[in-house]
Amino acid sequence: MKVLIAACFLCACVGSATAQGASTAKTPVHKSASTAVRGECVAPVGLCVTVPAGWQRLGDVFEDLGFVVAEPHAGSDSAGWPQMTVAAIDVPAEKSGGTPTLDSLVDIVLTPDGSFSSVETLQRTHLVVNGSDAEIVRVQLNGDAAMPVAMEAVALIQGDEGLVYSIALRCAPGDFARLEPVFQKTVHSWRIKQVEVVPESKTPANQTPPSSAPQANKPQINSSEGSGKK
């Protein structure tokens, strides 16, 4: 379980910035965060959030159970852009058979993974987001000589049936104060959108189905939009 959770937040993944890239990329100064937003979803589970309209979706991660969006900075590689990762994590049960608490999952997130010399906790908050328990932790990721390399804010939101929804912002220290409100807006926008089920075709076996025959069924998520409940 430790490997699974740590990989989601503190390890490099497809499209996520390296610590060095996040701190050294030469980027133009962004005076304020964009207020225009758009919706983005993790389609297989119906997890949806709003993100800044000008941010680019860099791709899916965690076997299509998450995605990465980033704020473009002209003239620099996308690996160094401020990035936000949104994902649904199927958390395995503990050896005792119980379900891990959000507190225990945050403790795992705070464990250094080898990419940084230390992880310094700046703030840790428990709150209720759209009716669901959540933990938000803000950390400073340090490199050699305990110098700050990147800043990260991670929200873990308790779902049903062993699912935990995560939203993580990582950026250079100089960008954090500007982008932290963007992260907060995304966290508070999370919702579970009902995934539509395509009915099975009832065409007899000895007949050729029409070209408009529906495709194979998609999974059903029994939840109402905005509630976060299944």
C-alpha positions as CSV (number, residue, x, y, z in Angstrom):
1,M,0.0,0.0,0.0
2,K,2.9,2.4,0.8
3,V,4.4,2.0,-2.6
4,L,1.0,2.6,-4.3
5,I,0.2,5.8,-2.5
6,A,3.7,7.2,-2.5
7,A,3.9,6.6,-6.2
8,C,0.8,8.7,-6.7
9,F,2.1,11.8,-5.0
10,L,5.9,11.9,-4.5
11,C,7.3,9.9,-7.4
12,A,7.7,11.0,-11.0
13,C,4.9,9.9,-13.3
14,V,4.0,10.5,-16.9
15,G,4.0,14.2,-17.6
16,S,4.9,15.3,-14.0
17,A,7.7,17.6,-13.3
18,T,11.0,16.5,-11.8
19,A,12.1,18.4,-8.8
20,Q,15.0,20.0,-10.6
21,G,12.9,21.0,-13.6
22,A,10.3,22.6,-11.4
23,S,12.8,24.8,-9.6
24,T,15.2,25.8,-12.4
25,A,12.9,26.3,-15.5
26,K,13.1,29.9,-16.7
27,T,9.5,31.0,-17.0
28,P,7.7,34.3,-17.5
29,V,6.1,35.9,-14.4
30,H,2.4,35.1,-14.2
31,K,0.8,37.9,-12.2
32,S,-2.4,36.2,-11.4
33,A,-4.1,32.8,-11.8
34,S,-6.7,32.5,-14.5
35,T,-10.3,32.7,-13.4
36,A,-11.9,31.0,-16.4
37,V,-12.3,27.2,-15.9
38,R,-13.3,24.1,-17.7
39,G,-14.3,20.6,-16.6
40,E,-12.0,17.6,-16.7
41,C,-12.9,14.0,-15.7
42,V,-11.5,10.6,-14.9
43,A,-14.0,8.9,-17.1
44,P,-13.8,5.3,-15.8
45,V,-15.0,6.4,-12.3
46,G,-16.9,9.6,-13.1
47,L,-14.5,11.8,-11.0
48,C,-14.8,15.4,-12.3
49,V,-13.2,18.7,-11.3
50,T,-12.8,22.1,-12.8
51,V,-9.3,23.3,-13.8
52,P,-8.1,26.6,-15.3
53,A,-9.2,26.9,-18.9
54,G,-5.8,27.8,-20.1
55,W,-4.0,24.8,-18.6
56,Q,-3.1,21.9,-20.9
57,R,-4.1,18.3,-20.2
58,L,-0.7,16.4,-20.6
59,G,-2.2,12.9,-20.5
60,D,-3.7,10.1,-18.4
61,V,-1.8,8.4,-15.6
62,F,-2.3,5.5,-13.2
63,E,-3.8,3.2,-15.8
64,D,-6.4,5.8,-16.9
65,L,-7.6,6.4,-13.3
66,G,-6.0,9.9,-13.3
67,F,-4.8,12.7,-15.4
68,V,-2.2,15.6,-15.3
69,V,-2.9,19.2,-16.3
70,A,-0.3,21.9,-16.4
71,E,0.0,25.7,-16.7
72,P,1.9,26.4,-19.9
73,H,5.0,28.6,-19.6
74,A,6.3,29.7,-23.0
75,G,9.9,28.9,-23.8
76,S,10.2,26.1,-21.3
77,D,9.8,22.3,-21.4
78,S,6.4,21.0,-20.1
79,A,8.3,19.0,-17.4
80,G,9.0,22.2,-15.6
81,W,5.5,23.6,-15.7
82,P,3.3,23.9,-12.6
83,Q,1.2,20.7,-12.6
84,M,-1.9,19.3,-11.0
85,T,-2.6,15.5,-10.9
86,V,-6.2,14.3,-10.3
87,A,-6.7,10.6,-9.6
88,A,-8.9,7.9,-8.1
89,I,-7.0,5.4,-6.0
90,D,-8.3,1.9,-5.0
91,V,-6.8,1.6,-1.6
92,P,-6.1,-2.0,-0.4
93,A,-7.4,-3.0,3.0
94,E,-4.9,-3.2,5.9
95,K,-3.6,-6.5,7.1
96,S,-6.1,-6.3,10.0
97,G,-8.9,-6.2,7.4
98,G,-9.8,-2.6,8.2
99,T,-9.9,0.4,5.8
100,P,-7.0,2.8,6.1
101,T,-7.9,6.2,7.5
102,L,-7.1,9.4,5.7
103,D,-4.7,10.2,8.5
104,S,-2.7,7.1,7.8
105,L,-2.7,7.7,4.0
106,V,-1.4,11.3,4.6
107,D,1.4,9.8,6.8
108,I,2.4,7.7,3.8
109,V,2.3,10.7,1.5
110,L,4.7,12.5,3.8
111,T,7.3,9.7,3.6
112,P,10.3,10.7,1.4
113,D,10.5,8.5,-1.7
114,G,14.2,9.0,-2.5
115,S,13.7,11.9,-5.0
116,F,14.2,14.4,-2.2
117,S,16.3,14.6,0.8
118,S,13.4,15.5,3.1
119,V,9.7,16.5,3.1
120,E,8.8,19.3,5.4
121,T,5.1,19.6,6.5
122,L,3.9,23.2,6.4
123,Q,0.2,22.7,7.1
124,R,-2.2,19.8,7.6
125,T,-5.9,20.3,7.6
126,H,-9.0,18.2,8.0
127,L,-12.2,19.4,6.4
128,V,-15.4,18.3,4.7
129,V,-15.6,18.9,0.9
130,N,-19.0,18.5,-0.8
131,G,-20.1,16.2,2.1
132,S,-17.0,14.0,2.2
133,D,-14.2,13.9,4.7
134,A,-10.9,15.2,3.3
135,E,-7.3,15.9,4.4
136,I,-5.2,18.6,2.8
137,V,-1.5,18.7,3.4
138,R,1.0,21.3,2.2
139,V,4.6,20.3,2.0
140,Q,8.0,21.6,1.0
141,L,10.2,19.2,-0.9
142,N,13.8,19.7,-0.1
143,G,16.9,18.8,-2.1
144,D,20.6,18.8,-1.0
145,A,21.4,21.1,1.9
146,A,17.7,21.2,2.8
147,M,17.1,23.8,0.0
148,P,13.5,24.0,-1.1
149,V,13.1,22.4,-4.6
150,A,9.4,22.3,-5.0
151,M,6.1,22.9,-3.1
152,E,3.2,20.5,-3.1
153,A,-0.4,20.6,-1.9
154,V,-2.2,17.3,-1.7
155,A,-5.9,16.7,-1.0
156,L,-7.2,13.2,-0.2
157,I,-11.0,12.9,-0.3
158,Q,-12.7,9.8,1.1
159,G,-14.9,8.0,-1.3
160,D,-16.9,4.8,-1.0
161,E,-15.9,1.2,-1.5
162,G,-12.3,1.7,-0.7
163,L,-11.8,4.6,-3.2
164,V,-9.8,7.7,-2.3
165,Y,-9.8,10.7,-4.6
166,S,-6.6,12.7,-4.8
167,I,-5.8,16.1,-6.1
168,A,-2.1,17.2,-6.0
169,L,-0.5,20.5,-7.1
170,R,3.3,20.6,-7.5
171,C,5.1,23.8,-8.5
172,A,8.2,25.9,-7.9
173,P,8.3,27.6,-4.5
174,G,7.9,31.0,-6.2
175,D,4.7,30.0,-7.8
176,F,2.9,28.4,-4.8
177,A,1.3,31.4,-3.3
178,R,-0.2,32.3,-6.7
179,L,-1.4,28.8,-7.5
180,E,-2.6,27.6,-4.1
181,P,-6.0,29.3,-4.7
182,V,-6.3,27.5,-8.0
183,F,-5.7,24.2,-6.2
184,Q,-8.3,25.1,-3.6
185,K,-10.9,25.9,-6.3
186,T,-10.2,22.5,-8.0
187,V,-10.5,20.6,-4.7
188,H,-13.8,22.2,-3.9
189,S,-15.2,21.5,-7.4
190,W,-14.8,17.7,-7.2
191,R,-17.8,15.7,-7.9
192,I,-18.8,12.2,-9.1
193,K,-20.7,12.3,-12.3
194,Q,-22.9,9.3,-13.2
195,V,-21.4,7.1,-15.9
196,E,-24.0,6.2,-18.5
197,V,-24.6,2.5,-19.3
198,V,-25.1,1.6,-22.9
199,P,-27.8,-1.1,-23.2
200,E,-26.8,-4.5,-24.6
201,S,-28.0,-5.3,-28.1
202,K,-30.8,-7.8,-28.2
203,T,-30.3,-8.7,-31.8
204,P,-31.0,-12.5,-32.3
205,A,-27.8,-14.5,-32.8
206,N,-28.8,-15.4,-36.4
207,Q,-29.3,-11.8,-37.5
208,T,-26.6,-9.2,-38.4
209,P,-26.8,-6.3,-36.0
210,P,-27.4,-2.9,-37.6
211,S,-24.5,-0.5,-37.9
212,S,-25.9,1.6,-35.1
213,A,-25.8,-1.2,-32.6
214,P,-24.6,0.0,-29.1
215,Q,-21.1,-0.9,-27.9
216,A,-20.2,-3.0,-24.9
217,N,-21.5,-1.8,-21.5
218,K,-19.6,0.7,-19.5
219,P,-19.3,0.4,-15.7
220,Q,-22.2,2.0,-13.7
221,I,-21.4,4.5,-11.0
222,N,-24.4,4.8,-8.7
223,S,-24.0,8.4,-7.6
224,S,-25.5,11.8,-8.0
225,E,-23.5,14.6,-9.5
226,G,-22.1,16.9,-6.8
227,S,-22.6,14.6,-3.9
228,G,-19.5,12.6,-4.0
229,K,-21.5,9.6,-2.8
230,K,-22.0,6.3,-4.5
